[in-house]
Amino acid sequence: MEIKQVFNNNVILTTNEENNELVVMGKGIGFQKKKGEVIDQELIDKTFVLTENVAKSIFPDIYKQLSEDEIDVVIEIIHMAEKELNLDFQSNVYIALADHIHYALERTEQVLPLTNPLNYEVRKYYPKEYLIGQQALEIIHDRLGVELFKDEASSIALHFVTGQKEGYLINQTIKVTEIVHNILNIVRLYYKRKFDEESISYARFLTHIQYFAHRVIFGEQKGTVDSFLYEQIQKSYPHTFQCVSQIKQFIESTYDFEMGEDEQVYLTIHIERIISDN
């Protein structure tokens, strides 16, 4: 493979045999290299194709704006996140995070803090990603000497939440987080009590409503459930079922999504388990 463009010492642009544009990363892979030179294959650490879903001009345009130190920081943060989450992020995260960090640095320099209205929710529902966001702020401070505003930890975390959902956009992730937050609020207000958020039942319930929220955003119905089971759940747990009915009404009126009987059964069972734990 030949070098098409050098972004910095560790990031270059090239093409494969099918003439698809590739971003290739590796320590020192672009050091003192020029367009047209052959890439040292042994230095390649990560490769991804700039697909049709990612406009081929976006990656070069964004990375041209970044200093070499900024690019190195973005790569270091993503590699740290991949290790912590045991995942392999693709080009969308490299593009979105680079753009976000670049403008976050500019806003900090101009003393223009941008608060994240979902800061509490991100900390609550995505603790691993939020911790990575906090570590990212430390990396930025150590490498670039800039202390970003604290809310940037949750904003950075959202990029890693988004990156785990193929084809997801950041605004969809925000909507999912809002749905989860509102459902939990309905349950808390209905029972007028706090729940053990460290319990296994609560963790399972949280995971379930996160996936349910994804289906609401995409308009995907889950399936069917035996009518006898639906009736039995309704009779066995009438108080909890009434709580689920309030959730159903909220989802249908706010998101124009009809909650099926199967989802009502699963939510009732999850909530009943939480009540039993408490």
N, C-alpha and C positions, 0 to 999 in steps of 0.2 A: 504494500500500500504506500502511496505517495502522500505527502503533506499538502493539503489544500489551503489551510490557514492555521497559523499559530496564535492561540489566545494568550497563553503564557507558558512558563516552563513545564507545566504539568497537564495542559489541555490543548489538543489540536483537533482540527477538522480534516477529514479525509473522505474517500469514497471506496465502496467495495466493488466486487466484480460486476454486480448488477447496476452499478452507477448510483447506488443509494448513498446519501450523505451519512457519515458516521462521526460521532464524537468519541474520541479516544483519550483516555486519561491514564496517567502513570507518572511516577516520580521522575522528573528530569526528562520526560519524553520529548519536550519541545525546546530543551535548553540549546541555545545557539543553533537552532534549526531554521530552515527557510522553506518557502513554498517550492514544491517539486522534489524535495529530498525524500529518501526512503525512510519509513518508520522502523525503528528498532523494535521488533516484535517482543523481545524479552522484557521490555519496559512497560508493556501494556498491562494495566491493572483493571480497567473497566472500559467496556465498549457498549454504546447503544445507538440504534438507528433513529435518525430524525424522520419519523413517519409522516404520512399525510395528515394525521391528527394534530401534529405539531408543525405549524408553518415553518418551512425550512429557513426562513429569514429571521425568525424570532430569536433562536439561540445565538447566532452571531451578533445580531443587533444588541441584545442585552449584554452579552459578555464583552462587547467592545466598550461599553460604558463603565465597566468595572476595572479597578486597578488590579494589578497582579496579587497584591495582598488580599483584596476582597475576594477574588476568585479562590485563592488558597483557603480562606476562611470558610467559604461556602462548601467546598469539597470536604474540608475537615469536619464540619458540622454534619453533613449528610453521611459520611463514613461512620461517624460516631453514632448517629441514629440507626444506621443499618445494623451495626453491631449490637446495640441495645435492644432493638426490636426483632433482630434476626430476620431481616428483610433485605430485599435488593430493589432500591428505588430506581425508577426510570427517568427519562428526560423531562417529564412534566414537573417533577420536584426540583430538578436542577435549574429549570427556567424560572419557576414561580418563586423559589426561595432566593435565588440570586437577585431577582428584581425587587423582592420585598426588602431584603437586607440593604441593598444599595439605597433605596429611598428612605429606609428607616435611619440610616446614617446621615442622610441629607436633612431629614426632619429634626434629628437630634442637634445637628450643627446649627440649625435655624431656630432651635428651641420651640418646636412645634409638636408637642406630644399628641399622639393619636391613641385615645383610649379604646380598649376592646370591650364592647358591651357584654361579651360572652366570657369574660375573664374568669368569673366564678364557675361557670358551667364547664369550661375546658379543664380547669383544675380538678373539678369534681368527677367528671365523667371520663376524662382521658389522662389519668395521673402519670402514666409512663411517658406519654408524649409531652406533657407539661414539664416534667423533670428534664427532658431533653431540651425543651425551650429554655429552661433556666441555665442549663449547661452551655447552651449556645451563646447566651448573653455573656457568660464568663469567658468563653473562647474569643468572642468579639472584643471584649475589654482587654484580654491579655495580648491578643495579636495586633489589634488596631488602636488600642488606647482610647476607645470610645465606650462610654457607659450608656447603653440604650435605656429608654424608659422601661419600667418593670412590666407593663402590659404587653411589651413585645414578646415576652416568654410565651404567653398564650397564643399570640398571633403566629409565631413561628411554629408552635405545637400543632396548630390547625393544618399547616402545610403537610405535616407528617401523618396526621389523621387522614387528610385528603389523599395523600400518596398511596395509602393502603387500599383504596377503593378504585379499581380500574375504571377509567372514564369519568371519574368524579371531578367536579369543579368546587372551588372553595365556597361559593354561595350555597351549594347544595349541602355541604357539610355543616354550614351555619344553620340552615333550616332543620337539618336532622337534630342538631344540638338543641335548638329551640323546642322542637316537638318533645324530645326526651325531658327537658326541663319542665315543660307544661304538664306532661303526664304525671311526673313525680309530684308536682305541686297539687294536682287534683287529688291524688291519693293522700297526701299529707293533710290537706284541708278537710277531706272527707272523714278521716279518722281522728283528726285533731291531735296528732301525736308524731313524735320523731321515731325513726326506725334505726335498727342496728345496721349501719352502713358497712360494717366489717363482716357481716354474716355471709355465708355462702348463698343463702336464698336471695338476699338483696343483690348480690353480684350477678346471679343468674337472671333475676328480674331486669336489672339494668341492661345486661347484654341482649335480652329478648326485646326490650322496647327500642334499643338502638337499631336492631335489624328490622323491627316493625316500622320505625320511622323511615328507614331507607325505602321500604316498600311503599309507604305513603307518598314519598317524594316522586317515585317512579311509577306510581299507580299500579303496582303489582299485587294482585290478590294471591293469598297463599294456597288455599285449597278448600276442601270440604271436611266436615266432621259429622260423625254419626248423630242424627237428630235425638236419639235416646240419651246419648252422653250429654248433649247440650241441655236437654230438659232436666237431667239428673243434677248437673252442676248448678242449674238455676234454682232447683228445689233445695239442694244441700247447703248452698252458700248464698242465700238471698241477699244478705247485707253486702257482701263483697261483690255480688253480681250487680247490685245497684250502683256501686262505685264504678264498675266497668262500663255501665250504661252511660254514666256521666262522661267518661273518657270517649266513648263511642260518639256521643252527641257533639263533643268538642271537635273531634277529628272530622266528622262529616260536615259540620257547619263552617269550620275554618279552612279545611283543605279539600273539601268536596270529594272525600274518599270514604266509601262505604265499608265499614268494618264488618267482616264476615263472622258467622257463628263460631268458626274455628278459632279466630283471634280472641273472641270474647271468652271462650273456654280457657285458652292458654293464659290469658291475663288474669282471669279469676283464680286459677290454680296458683299462679305465681304470687299474687297478692295474698292469698290465703296462707301460703307458706311463710311469707314475711310476718303476717299477724301471729302465726303459731310460734315463730322464733322469738317474738317479743312478749 
